[in-house]
């Protein structure tokens, strides 16, 4: 089959366009500026535990410094990296999370839908203390100097993941049942 000069140019343009579009899909890994936080309450005070763990990856399509597709996100957060700054509180948290049996908290993306240029709705599976549950999360995304930033939060309860809300000092201090997981992910 013989192409005219105009047809050849159109075919060449189509191939270049397909190649540019396909090459925008890329595997990213978590950067050192990533953070995870868990917020809760107790009868004594509100509390926060944080982790700077950075074991995770994502497959994203970025075009013109905008995320146009979120293909996968996988995160493994080592439980022992979650710290409150108080060793007693950390110990209670690790017991609640059953660290001897379950050493990581995991997240695996199942689906992503774009709301607008900076907002996405994700559905993913959290596995905490050996219990897996699908949760919906609305996130904000931005791309700055090639780094993809994803921020969001989920509200969960201890019961949802088969855990009992911890207590301290012979039950005189009780943890509230609600938790908030916040994340600030930077992918390079």
Helices and strands as residue ranges (DSSP letters): H 5-23, E 25-29, E 35-40, E 47-51, E 56-63, E 66-78, G 79-81, H 87-96, E 104-114, E 119-128, E 131-144, E 147-157, G 159-161, E 167-168, E 173-174, E 178-187
